[in-house]
Amino acid sequence: MAKTVIVFSPHNDDLEIGMGGTALKYIKEGYKVIKIVLSKGQLSNPHLRSKIVMQRREKEALKVSKKFKFTTIFCRLNDQKLSEELPNIRSRLLFLINKEKPEKIFFPTGSDLHPDHRAVFKFVTDLVKDIDVELYCYEVWSVVDEKHPMIYVDITDYLSKKLKMMDMFHTEKLSVFIHTLPVLYRSFKYGLKIKKKFAERFYKIR
């Protein structure tokens, strides 16, 4: 039976931006990767109706997961209200975790600038406090170093595919554009830490 990794992605593209290379590496190694998208993403385009935005974003996310061979689950909570609405799906997420028995769980850092990302950090750490599983945090809008132990993953063979993954989110072109340079900079900087060309960094919480 394949080992499983669960990634909590507050928005449709957070996994790809924060840890796309590592996810691809796990898939290549035979892991089952499950991406849990928590929000609808309806506020990403104020010029379109929420339902249309959500449908477009989910379609893009499914296209990415099909192409790169991982599973995506949608929870459809409201943007900027995750701290209020996450408790409503607590039992659903616990059931999924207990069913899949992941070896590792990934989610955004606690110092991320986005309030939804911080809400996910707080919620997930509490959600799995009694579950024996390794916990790691990935960076999206993070700008400061945290005090947790740091883990670096060589993504030299996967960076170009990661960028392709990001580019497939057409409704988020501005966000992807904004993230591209920081992603490249961090990949190069973290690669130097382990004497590789490119790497991603994670904080080991447990």
N, C-alpha and C positions, 0 to 999 in steps of 0.2 A: 504494500500500500504506500502511495506517495506521501511524503511529508507535506504539511500544509502551512502556509503563511497567510495571515489575515492583515490587510491594510485598511485602516480607517481613513477615508478621504472626505474631508468636510465638503468639498466641491468636486465636480466631475474630473478636473484636471490636476488635482493636488498630488495624487500618486505619481503621475507622469513627471511633474515638475520636481517634486522633492526626492523621489527615489526610483525613477523610471529605469535607470541603468541596473540597479540592484534587483528590481523586480524581474527584468529580462534575464538576468544572470540566474536567479532562482528557477525560472521557468526552464532555462536551458539545462539546469542540473536535475530536472525532473520533479521539482516542487509543484504542488497545486497552489496557485496564488489566487486569493479571493479579495476583491476590492469592494469595500462597502462605501457607497456614496451616500452621504447623510443628508445633504440639502438638495432642494429642487434647482437651485441656481437661477431662480426667476428674476433676481435683481440685476443680473449681468447685462441685460439690455432693456432699459426703461422705455424704449420706443415700441416694444412689442408686448402683446398680452402675455401674462405669466405662463399660461398653459402652452402657448406656442414656444416660448423660450425653453421651458422644461422639456418639451418633446424633442426639440432640436438638439439640446445638450445631451439628452439621454441617447438619442440616435447616434451622435458622434462617439459617446463613451462606449456604446456597444460595438461600434465599428472598430474602435481601437482594441477592445478586448478580444474581438473575434480574430483580428489580424495577428495579434501578438500572443494569443492563446492563454488568456486568463479569464476568470469569472468576475462579473460585475453584478452587484446587488444594489438596488435603489431603495432608499428609505423615505425620500420625498418630504423632508422637513422643510420649514421655511428659512430662507436666508436671514441672517442676523437675529434669529430666534432659537438657535440651537440650544443655548443654555436653558431655555424654558421648555423646549419640546423633546430633548433627548430622553428625559426620564420616562416619557410615554412609550418608548420602544425598548426600554431596558430588558424586559423579559424576553422579547424577540431576539435581541442580540445575545443574551446569555444562552438561550436555546441554541443559537447558531454556533457559538463558541464551544459549548459542551458537545455538540454534535460533530463538529469538524476537528476538535482537539488540535488546534494549531501548535506548532513548535515555537513560532514567534508571532508577535503582534506588533505592528507599526502604526504610529499616529503622529500628528504634528507636535512640535516642541511647546513647552509651557510658556515660553517667552515670545512666541510668534506674535507679530503685530496685529494680525487679524483676530477680532474677538471670537468669531466662530471657531477658529483653530484652537484658541486657548480654552474655549468651552469643551471642545472634543478632548483635549489633553486631560482636563479635570475629570470629565465624565468617564473616560476609558480607564484611567488609573484607579478610579473607585470601582468601576464595573468589574474589573478582574483582580481585585485585591485578594480574593480567596482562591484564585485559580493559579495552578502551577504552570506558568508560561513565561517565556522570555519577552521582555518589553523593550522596544526601541523607538526613539523619536527621530523624525526626519525634518528637514528644514524647507520652508517655503518662503515665508516673509520674515524669517529670522535675521537679525542684524547683530546679535551679541552672542558670545560664547557662554555656554552654561557650564556648571560645575560637575555634571555627571561624567562618568567615563566615556571617552570617545572611541568609536569604532570606525575604521575606514575600509571601504570596499572598492576593490579595483574594478572600474567599469570601462577600461580602455577599449575593450571589444564591443561595447554596447552604447557608447555615447552617441554615435550617429543615429542609431535606432531610437534612442531616447528623444532626440531632437525631432525625428519623424513622428513619433508618438505625440509630442506636444503640438506639432504643426497640424495634426489632424483635427484639432478642436477649432473649427472655423468660426464658431460663434464667439470664441474667446481670443480672437486675433490680437487685440490690444494687450491683453494680459500675457499671452504667450510672448509677444514682442518684448514687453517689459521684463519678463523673466529670462529671456534667452541669454543676454550678456551676463547677468549674475550666475546663471547656471554654468556657463562656460568658465567664468572666473573661478567659481568654487570648485568645479571639476578639476581644473588645472592646479589650483592651490592645494587641494586635498591629495591630488596625485603626488605632488612633491613630498607630502608627509610620509608616504609609503614607497617612494621611489618608483612610482608608476606614472604613466602618462596622464591618466584621468582617474578620479575616484569620487565617491560620495561619502559623506560623513553622517554618522548616527550617534545619538546619545543612548547609552545603555542604562535604562531606568531600573531594570531588574533582571 
